[in-house]
Amino acid sequence: MKHILKNLALLAIPVLVWLAVFIAFEPNNYFGLKSSAGSSQPVARVRAYQQDPGTNLILGDSRLAHFDMELVDEVSGQTWQNLSFGGASLKETLDLADYVLASGHPVDRLLVGLSFYTLNEGYNTDRFAQLEETLENPLAYCLNLEYNVNALTVLMDTLRGTPDTIESGDWVESDYLAEDGTLLPLHRKLYDYPATITPKCRDWSLNTEQLDRLHQLGETCADRGVELIVVLPPMADNVRTQVCDEFGISDAMENEVLPTLRAWSAEGAFTLLDYEWGANCITDDDTQFYDGFHLDERYGLPDWTVELFTDLNG
């Protein structure tokens, strides 16, 4: 028996070492042992909410996920918590809103991101059930291959001293050259972006089910005394002209979706802030956009952050 126990103990050593390394370097702060998460993945954002629920919450996709939260709090005069994550569909955003409202924690304001892109029926990812399972099952989290790869990446970056990167660029001459050496009017990331999203947008159709859910969320928030703000973030002009105008999305948004949203807002379902089709503070796409959707975190996003949260106070 002692021999068996000794062998089992020896077998357990690599498992314990792996577990210790994983917990030390997993970037989502799943176990709440760090001051904050080093990740904007959904499991990191929702886990942070579980550990310390805020009352003013930001929900949406990557366009809302990278705010400087110190600047947000400074401009708004309130403390906000960001639950946005990259790639979030409208369904996932609304599922998260329902989760927050059903949590039993007090909520004062919900800022929910919306866009022609997330209103597309062809972009309707549904990962929230899997996320909930991961949040409720630490073993499933520890055994998840993606999270182990994330932890290994953090470990290697730590050993190499690799700095964190942000979506920002001081573009140089080579960033304005096509493959054949032709000079482009915009830096490559911005210039190429319409082609990147065209496959999803070519057959764009309105996701009426999720749009109706947004209206229902507004009614629920109104009943509970929660202020709901629906915000459409800015997009670059070349996305509008080369994608939205090209595939009839502009007509659908301006003739059907936006009038509906404005009507619901007038009814009191939510406050509507439209920077996607309306005016905004962005004056130079080439400098202020990192690509066609994402504002440059150094040169564009701070400007829009001030505009958005000043408008909220107004």
N, C-alpha and C positions, 0 to 999 in steps of 0.2 A: 504493500500500500504506500509506504514511504517513497519507494522508487517511482510509482505512478504519480504521486503528488509532486515530486521533484521535477519530473518531466513536464507535467502540466504547468508548473511555475516557470520553467524555462521557456515553454511555448508562449506563455502570457507576456513575457518581457517585450518582444517586438510589438505585440498588440498595444501594450501600455505606452511604449515609446511613440508609436504612430499616433495614438490618441492624444498624447501630450503635445506633440508637434502640431497636430491638426487644430486642437483647441487654442494653442498659442498663436497660430498664424491664419486661422480662418478669418476672412475679412468682414464677415457679416455680423460679428459680435452676437452670435446666436445665444451664447450663455451669459451675456451681460457682464463679462469680466473686465471689459475695457471701458474707457470713458465714452467712446463712440465707435461706430462702424467705419471702416475704410472703404465702404462699398455703397453703391446706390441700387443694388439688386433688390427685387421685391421682398425677398426674405429678410434682408437687412432693414429695410424701411418699416415693414410691418412688425418685425420683432422689436424694433426700437419703440414703436407705438405701444406694443404690449407691455414693455418694461416701464415706460413713462408716458402715459397717454396725454397728448396735448389737447387743447380745445379749439385751436385755429389750425386747420389742416389743408394742405395742398395735395391734390390728387390729379394725376394725369400721366402723360408719357415723358419722353426724354427732354422735350422742350421746356418742361417745368421742373425737371429733376436736378438742375445744376445751379439753382439760385445760390448766391452768397447769403446764407441765412442771417448772418450778422447785419448785412445791409438791409435785408427784408425787415428785420425787427426794428432797425433804426428808423427806416422810412415810415413804417406803418405805426410805430409806437406800441406794437403788440408782439407777443411771442408766437411764432408760427412753427409748425412741424411739417416737414416735407415727406409725403408718402408716395410721391411720383416715382416712376421707374421706367427705364428704357423699353420701348416696344409695347407699352401698355395699350391694348385696344380699348375702345369705348366700353365694351362689355366688362372687361376686367376693371376699368376705373369705376364703373357703376357697381360692380360686385364688391369692390373694396369700400365704396361709400355705404352700401348696405351693411357690410361687416362692421364698420365703425359705428353706425347708428344702432346696430343690434348689440354692441358690446356692453352697453350699460354705462359707459363712461360719458361724462358731459361733453357736449360739442356746441360751440358758439358759432363758428363759421366754417364753411367748406368752400374752398376754391377749386373748381373742377375744370380741367382743360378739355377743350373740344377743338376739332379741326375738320376740314373737308376730308382729310386723310383718314381720320378715325371714324368718320361717318360713313365710310365706304363699306358696303356689305361684304366686299371681298377681303376686308381686313378685320377679322372677327375672332382673333385668337382667344382661347378659353383655357387659362392655366390656373384659375383661382382655386379650384378644388384641390389640385395638386399642391399648391402653395399652403393651403390650410392644413393638409395632411403633414407636410414637412414641419410646419410650425408646431403641430401637436405631438410629433414623434421625433425626439432627439436622435434616436437610433437611425431613422430614415435619413435625417440630415447628415449624420456622421458617415454613413455608408454611400451617400450620393457622390457619384464620380465627378460631376461638375464642381461641387464644392471642395472636393479633395484637390482637384486641379487648381482651383482658385487659391487654396491654402499653400500649395506648392509654389505657385507663381509669386505669392507674397513673400514666402521664405526666400526664394531665389533673388527677388528684387531687393530684399533686406540685405542679403549677403553681398550683392553686387553694389549696393548703394544707389540703386536706380531711383531717380526722383519720380514723384507722381506727375502725370501729364494731365493737361486740361485741353479742352477744345478751343485752341487759340493758335493764331499763326501770324508771325511777322513775315509776310510773303516776300519772296525774292524773285528775281527775274526768271529763274527756271520754273517757278510755280505758274507762270503765265504762258508756258510753251506747250503746244500740242506735241504728239508723238513725232510728227513730221517737221517740227521746228516752227510751225506757224504761231504767231503771236495771238494770244487769246484776249478777249476784252475783260475777262474775269479770271481770278485765280482758279486753278484746276478743280479743286473740291467743289466750289460753287458752280463753275461752268458745267461740270459733269453731272450735277445732282438731278436735273430733270430726267436724264436717261436712266438714272438709278431707280427712281420711283415710278417711271412710266409703266413697267409691267403690272404693277398693282392698280394703276389709275386708268389704264386704257379702257377697261370695261367697268368703270365706276358706276355704282348704283347706290341709292340712299338706303341705309340700314334703318328702316322705319321702326323696327322693333326696339332697337336701342335708343333711337330718338324719343320714342314714346316713354321709355323707361326714364329718360332724363326728365321729362315732364312730370312723371310720377314721383321722382326723387324731389323735385321742386315742391310738389304738394305735400309730401311727407315732411320735408324740412320746415315748410311754413306752419304745418300743424304742430310741430315740436318746438317752434321758436328758434330754429337754426337758420342762420343767414346763408343762403346758397349763392355763390357767384360763379357764373359760367364765363370762362375766358377763352377766346380764340387767339393764340399767339401769332406774332408776325410771320410771314413767309417772304422769301426773296421774290423779286419781280420776275425773274426768269422761270420760277416755278409756276407763277400765275399765267404768264404768256405762253410758255412752252408745254405746260401740262393742263392746267385748269381751263384755259381758253380752248386749247386744242381738242380736248375730249369732252367738251360740253359741261364740265363741272362748274364753271363760273356761272353759266345760265341757271343751273339747278340750284346753286347756293343762293344766288341773288333773287331768283324768282319764287323759290319754294322754301328753302331751309331758313334763310335769314328772316323773311317775313314771319314765319312760324315762331322762331325764337323770340323775335321782338314782341309778338302778340302774347306769348307766354310770360315774357318779362313784364309787359304792361299789366297783366293779370296779377302780378305779384309772386309768380312761381320762383323767380330768381332775378338777380341783377346780371345783365348781359354786358360784357366788355369785349368788343370786337376789334382786334388789332390785325386780324388776318385779311379782312376785306375793307376795313375802315382805316382811318388815319392812325399813324403811330410815329414814334420818335426816330425811327431808323431813316437816316438820310443818305447813307452810302453803303449799299449792299456789299460791295467788294471788301470793305474794311470791317463792317459790323456783323456780317454773316460768316460763320465757319463753313457752312454748306447751305443748301437751300432752305432748310428748316431750322437749323440750330444756330442761334446767335453766338458770336465769338465771346467766350467767357471773360475776356479781358477788355474788348473794345465795344461790344454790342450789348451783351446781356446786362451789365450794370446799368446802362442807360434805360433799357426797357424795364428793369426791376424798379427803378425810381419812378418811371412813368406809371407802371401798373399799380404799385402800392400807394402812390400819391392819389391816383384816381379812385382807389378803394376808399381812401379817407375822405374824398370829396363827396 
